[in-house]
Amino acid sequence: MEFKPKEIKLAPIRNGTVIDHIATGEALNVLKILGVNEYMDSTISVGIRVSSQKTSRWKDIVKIEDCELDQKTVDKIALIAPDATISIIRDYYVAEKYKVSLEDHVVGLAKCSNPNCITNKNEPIETEFTVISRRPTRLRCSYCDRELCNVSDSLL
């Protein structure tokens, strides 16, 4: 008798948000953005290195029950997963679906890595970066020109 393992899939959610097409290995950074280490009253399902039927490659997926993301959170996700799609689920059906968008300028989402930058001197000024690369995401500070390569460690 030949053993055939069952395919394991992430369970569907009744209401909430699905973040799909996250680059492989970035799901943990998405969880960090969502603040799962803090108090969160939602069930979260994570798929890491899931095969993608669309591209025949690997991807990560995050599902959050009973939660819809605000625009600032979506903008942060775009910084580390520029190919991600967001699906709003209501009664098990996709009510809305859209791709995240990484603008040319990013304001107030990340911290400059230069300790001498004016944005790190307790001045009443918001951080601002110019996107110099989307894959991988690299940002340049508009005030001190420092290049930010590891964006996930610098998110506010």
Order of alpha helices (4+ residues) and beta strands (2+ residues): beta-alpha-beta-beta-alpha-beta-beta-beta-beta-beta-beta
